[in-house]
């Protein structure tokens, strides 16, 4: 498979694996989010050394731009429906703010569980790209 112009390969969803584990939600307290580029117009959102979500720049058919965001790390199957797991904003700053607000809502719930909570992420199979798509923030 050839890499696209941006140098990143697209791994089809059917070839990805979702890994489940637990995390202590206290690791996220008093942490700032950061963006880690994935591909052109797409970034992973990292907090406390784990990927918590993703933001992507989108252009619709009329040429209008927006930023799409989603929480991808927290397992939210038992959460209230009003918790937003994804959204759309006009600016990157607003997308980050909305994502952070949703994550903080999840964090409040997670801290009330008094122990580790479910966490999941997706990684590409190592044989496809030569390395695992890690969830830990890069040192330095």
C-alpha positions as CSV (number, residue, x, y, z in Angstrom):
1,X,0.0,0.0,0.0
2,X,1.4,3.4,-1.0
3,X,1.5,6.2,1.6
4,X,-0.6,9.2,0.6
5,X,1.1,12.6,-0.1
6,X,1.1,13.4,3.6
7,X,3.3,10.4,4.3
8,X,0.7,8.6,6.5
9,X,-1.0,5.4,5.6
10,X,-4.7,5.0,6.0
11,X,-5.5,1.8,7.9
12,X,-9.1,0.7,7.2
13,X,-11.3,0.3,10.2
14,X,-11.7,-3.4,9.6
15,X,-8.0,-3.8,10.0
16,X,-7.8,-1.9,13.3
17,X,-8.1,-3.4,16.8
18,X,-9.8,-1.8,19.8
19,X,-7.9,-2.5,23.0
20,X,-9.6,-2.2,26.4
21,X,-8.0,-1.7,29.7
22,X,-8.6,0.3,32.9
23,X,-7.1,3.6,34.0
24,X,-7.1,5.5,37.3
25,X,-8.9,8.8,36.4
26,X,-6.8,10.7,38.9
27,X,-4.0,10.7,36.3
28,X,-5.9,13.3,34.4
29,X,-6.4,15.9,37.1
30,X,-4.6,19.2,36.7
31,X,-3.3,18.2,33.2
32,X,-3.3,20.3,30.0
33,X,-4.4,18.8,26.7
34,X,-2.0,18.8,23.8
35,X,-2.3,18.0,20.1
36,X,-0.2,15.4,18.3
37,X,-0.4,15.5,14.5
38,X,-1.6,12.3,12.8
39,X,-2.1,13.4,9.2
40,X,-2.9,16.6,7.3
41,X,-5.7,18.3,9.2
42,X,-6.0,15.6,11.9
43,X,-4.5,15.5,15.4
44,X,-4.8,13.2,18.3
45,X,-5.7,14.9,21.6
46,X,-3.4,13.8,24.4
47,X,-3.9,14.2,28.2
48,X,-2.1,12.6,31.0
49,X,0.0,10.5,28.6
50,X,-3.0,8.9,26.8
51,X,-5.0,9.8,23.7
52,X,-8.4,11.1,24.8
53,X,-9.7,12.1,21.4
54,X,-9.2,13.4,18.0
55,X,-9.8,16.7,16.1
56,X,-10.0,17.0,12.3
57,X,-10.3,20.0,10.0
58,X,-13.2,19.6,7.5
59,X,-14.3,21.5,4.4
60,X,-17.9,21.0,3.2
61,X,-19.1,21.1,-0.4
62,X,-19.7,24.9,-0.2
63,X,-16.1,25.5,0.9
64,X,-17.0,26.3,4.6
65,X,-14.6,24.9,7.1
66,X,-15.2,23.5,10.5
67,X,-13.4,21.4,13.1
68,X,-14.8,18.0,14.1
69,X,-13.9,16.5,17.5
70,X,-14.5,13.3,19.3
71,X,-13.6,11.6,22.6
72,X,-12.1,8.2,21.7
73,X,-10.3,7.0,24.9
74,X,-13.0,7.1,27.6
75,X,-15.3,4.1,27.6
76,X,-18.7,5.7,28.0
77,X,-21.2,2.9,27.6
78,X,-22.6,3.5,31.1
79,X,-22.8,7.3,31.0
80,X,-25.8,9.5,30.7
81,X,-26.9,10.2,27.1
82,X,-26.4,14.0,27.6
83,X,-22.6,13.6,27.6
84,X,-21.4,14.7,24.2
85,X,-18.8,12.3,22.7
86,X,-18.4,14.3,19.5
87,X,-19.1,17.7,18.0
88,X,-18.3,20.4,15.5
89,X,-16.9,23.9,16.0
90,X,-15.9,26.8,13.7
91,X,-12.4,27.1,15.1
92,X,-9.7,24.8,16.4
93,X,-9.7,26.7,19.7
94,X,-13.5,26.1,20.1
95,X,-13.2,22.4,19.2
96,X,-10.5,22.0,21.8
97,X,-12.7,23.8,24.4
98,X,-15.8,21.7,23.6
99,X,-13.8,18.5,23.7
100,X,-12.2,19.5,27.0
101,X,-15.7,20.3,28.5
102,X,-17.0,16.9,27.5
103,X,-13.8,15.2,28.8
104,X,-14.1,17.1,32.1
105,X,-17.8,15.9,32.4
106,X,-16.6,12.3,31.9
107,X,-13.7,12.9,34.4
108,X,-16.2,14.0,37.0
109,X,-18.1,10.8,36.5
110,X,-15.0,8.7,36.5
111,X,-13.6,10.2,39.7
112,X,-16.9,9.4,41.4
113,X,-16.4,5.7,40.6
114,X,-13.7,5.4,43.3
115,X,-11.3,3.3,41.4
116,X,-10.1,2.4,37.9
117,X,-12.5,2.9,35.0
118,X,-12.7,1.4,31.5
119,X,-10.5,2.9,28.8
120,X,-10.2,1.9,25.1
121,X,-8.2,3.0,22.1
122,X,-7.6,1.8,18.5
123,X,-4.3,0.8,17.2
124,X,-3.1,-0.3,13.7
125,X,-1.8,-3.9,13.5
126,X,2.0,-3.8,13.8
127,X,2.6,-5.8,10.7
128,X,0.9,-3.1,8.6
129,X,3.0,-0.1,9.5
130,X,6.0,-1.6,11.3
131,X,5.1,-0.2,14.7
132,X,2.2,0.0,17.1
133,X,0.2,3.2,17.1
134,X,1.0,4.1,20.7
135,X,-1.2,6.0,23.2
136,X,1.6,7.4,25.4
137,X,2.7,10.9,24.8
138,X,6.2,11.3,23.4
139,X,8.8,12.2,25.9
140,X,10.5,15.6,25.5
